[in-house]
């Protein structure tokens, strides 16, 4: 799924998005728990992994 499509769907569901990695690069992140946040890994602008945390 494309990132922009997921962003609009998740915003409508009341979830925040956080990209934790893209195109083989990992980003710094906190380990705080937020049940309304979806963590994403992207490849070429497409979501290849998603998990709630």
Secondary structure, 3 states (H helix, E strand, C coil): CEHHHHHHHHHHCCCEEEEEEECCEECCCCCCCCCCEEEEEEECCEEEEEEEC
